[in-house]
């Protein structure tokens, strides 16, 4: 039996649309992501359990784990029977890399189960392809950090998919999911097909500045460049009271604030646990829309997808 855990992620991190992604875990070291268990079996079997399992497709062929199995077997040219349990602990359409969690955990576990026929890079490329079938196009800003951990910059150049970059160890990430859903496909459709020259210049300057500040460990400079010129101006239309919330959270003391992936989850960056707790309290009272929603105080997850048993 093999048990694998994949962590939640924050895609884009404001300044890096489809280019930056971060793996996160709660500061109490609890599991915040999906878990996949694989056992030997004479046929293929799939069972969905977990808090958000009822939101998964009822038809087997539409389940992302089945798709992972299908494409994995095709890749290794062998149909391998197995019994899979998916513990779906991540909300779907939350902006926390829910599909990436399931994909990364499933493919990693299948590869381990079959004695690792695929390399890390081959697995990552396959993860990106499967993510693309869900969101409409191939992008790695969730699957790369989910699989590899840390802060990843997506390169997709000469078969090099991503590279890890330094991050600020003192940053505390407070994430808040209101309990509602926004599909990645829907969130991408509202973005313009073309951007003006000045927007492109500003975006390039901010991303380059953030990467430079990260490598040179200039925290204040990194925060100044943490601005979203590509997605946030358009996605705030589908996230109620975003600008008001941003203003209040920064007044409480957060040094950064943005949309996690496609939303509706938002993230706040704090440089002290006291501020993080105050931000968490305010968001719990004012941002959540129902009892399903949650707020979590997180740190960077450095390990990514791992075998836990």
Beta strands, then each sheet from edge to edge (+ up, - down):
strand 1: 2-11
strand 2: 20-26
strand 3: 33-39
strand 4: 45-49
strand 5: 83-87
strand 6: 151-157
strand 7: 160-165
strand 8: 172-177
strand 9: 256-259
strand 10: 266-270
strand 11: 294-300
strand 12: 306-307
sheet 1: 4+ 5+ 3- 1+ 2- 6+ 7-
sheet 2: 4+ 5+ 3- 1+ 12-
sheet 3: 4+ 5+ 3- 1+ 2- 11+ 8- 10+ 9-
end
